[in-house]
Amino acid sequence: MLTTMMEREAMMTVIQESGGTDFRLVCDGCGNAVEHLGVNLHNWELAWSFVKRHGWIGDRSRRGPHGCPRCTVRAARTID
């Protein structure tokens, strides 16, 4: 169910900030965002490892789809 919900959403989930040194990850399901990842974590691989430990799910690629912990819990409740 979660994959189906996320597949219907926009695919661009990593947004490069102006200046090119910072980026944010946006949930495809609800729009929840983690900002300033580039400033603190310097590259996508480090950023994805960080957010994954905090409950984000999805494809490891920048394109996604990605889901935040809030949508993960909501989708699990829908399945039950």
Phi, psi and omega in degrees: 000316181298315179300317180298315179299315184288329180294334180281346184272174178300145183271339183277108187244341174257122184247120179284129178278161180300143183096339174077004181256353182228154177210165177226156177253128182243133178292130178291336183277312188235351180090000176304139185228148169248118186255166176062036179290320181294322180296318185268327187244352169070333178206164185299317183300315177295317181298315181296319177301319180295307184290328177297321177294341180257022170098000177287146179233167174129191181288143180291342181288162178293333183286336179087199010284153178232151177224141181277170179302324180298314180288328177298314179294317180299317180293321178297322178293325180294321181291323180293000000 
